[in-house]
Amino acid sequence: MFTSPAYAQAAGAAAPDGMSAFFVQMMPLLLIFVVFWFLIFRPQQQRAKDQRAKLEAVKKGDQVVTGGGLMGKVTKVDADTVEVEIAPNVRVKAVKATLADVVTNTPGKAAND
């Protein structure tokens, strides 16, 4: 009289197979990698490419800053080195790869602007 029949529950949704479950779990990691690529790695590669182009285009008369912080004017350019005048009649040789920045002198614009 107080007993109720027990009914079996209906089967739940089918469990995803192993391969699709793997992809579902990997999607957040892939998304994080894509975000890192566009926010960090790609801009860094562009900056490095621009820096290499600047160093290859350095020429006599350019104002440069070395990695050590010396500022001067390029007086001679060789294959891998540049000669920089840091004071009147004071010239030093620097490896091109150690140049931190190149400021090209343009006509009508002072180097200090």
Legacy VTK file of the C-alpha trace (Angstrom):
# vtk DataFile Version 3.0
C-alpha trace
ASCII
DATASET POLYDATA
POINTS 113 float
0.000 0.000 0.000
2.771 2.501 0.799
5.234 1.071 -1.641
5.718 2.743 -4.977
7.169 1.060 -7.985
10.732 2.093 -8.846
11.196 3.124 -12.427
14.516 3.108 -14.189
15.676 6.501 -15.255
16.028 7.209 -18.915
19.559 7.010 -20.248
21.379 10.363 -20.258
22.949 11.944 -23.284
25.564 9.855 -24.979
29.044 10.498 -23.672
31.339 12.131 -26.262
33.866 9.830 -27.833
37.532 10.133 -26.875
38.667 12.267 -29.814
36.035 14.989 -29.514
36.539 15.157 -25.741
40.242 15.717 -26.384
39.536 18.633 -28.726
37.057 20.169 -26.297
39.680 20.065 -23.549
42.396 21.492 -25.817
40.334 24.447 -27.101
41.095 26.773 -24.139
44.834 26.076 -24.473
44.692 26.731 -28.204
42.780 29.948 -27.605
45.371 31.108 -25.060
48.191 30.340 -27.511
46.479 32.331 -30.286
45.965 35.309 -27.982
49.610 35.189 -26.854
50.735 34.961 -30.485
48.904 38.120 -31.533
49.530 40.141 -28.373
53.118 39.185 -27.530
55.086 37.133 -30.056
54.031 38.791 -33.312
54.665 42.404 -32.193
58.054 41.360 -30.798
58.985 39.801 -34.147
57.946 42.993 -35.939
60.094 45.132 -33.624
63.091 42.852 -34.170
62.593 43.013 -37.943
62.406 46.826 -37.841
65.556 46.995 -35.683
67.481 44.777 -38.132
66.352 46.971 -41.029
67.521 50.105 -39.171
70.931 48.587 -38.489
71.389 47.502 -42.098
70.465 50.996 -43.337
72.829 52.935 -41.040
74.952 55.378 -43.017
77.487 58.135 -42.541
75.991 61.156 -40.782
73.326 59.251 -38.807
72.980 59.875 -35.104
73.172 56.608 -33.139
72.824 55.380 -29.584
74.871 52.344 -28.589
73.743 49.631 -26.207
76.032 51.154 -23.577
74.314 54.503 -23.871
76.912 56.389 -25.901
75.444 58.855 -28.375
77.288 60.027 -31.422
77.466 60.603 -35.144
78.473 57.857 -37.584
81.645 58.788 -39.488
82.429 55.471 -41.183
80.460 52.300 -41.927
82.068 48.894 -42.460
80.425 45.510 -42.962
79.899 44.702 -39.276
81.200 47.818 -37.502
80.634 51.551 -37.475
82.897 54.350 -36.370
81.066 56.768 -34.090
82.261 60.248 -33.182
81.143 60.825 -29.604
82.970 64.148 -29.142
85.039 66.380 -31.412
87.992 64.274 -32.599
86.983 61.343 -30.361
85.965 58.329 -32.395
85.118 54.821 -31.267
84.358 51.669 -33.198
81.142 49.859 -32.372
79.698 46.622 -33.659
76.486 47.283 -35.599
74.586 44.713 -33.545
75.231 46.739 -30.370
73.515 49.851 -31.694
70.313 50.464 -29.782
68.799 53.174 -31.969
69.481 54.981 -35.230
68.200 58.504 -35.822
68.535 59.376 -39.497
69.182 63.026 -40.228
66.598 64.365 -42.646
67.026 67.649 -44.526
65.429 70.562 -42.705
65.232 68.731 -39.379
67.792 69.071 -36.597
69.100 65.913 -34.910
67.892 67.139 -31.494
64.229 67.567 -32.524
LINES 1 114
113 0 1 2 3 4 5 6 7 8 9 10 11 12 13 14 15 16 17 18 19 20 21 22 23 24 25 26 27 28 29 30 31 32 33 34 35 36 37 38 39 40 41 42 43 44 45 46 47 48 49 50 51 52 53 54 55 56 57 58 59 60 61 62 63 64 65 66 67 68 69 70 71 72 73 74 75 76 77 78 79 80 81 82 83 84 85 86 87 88 89 90 91 92 93 94 95 96 97 98 99 100 101 102 103 104 105 106 107 108 109 110 111 112
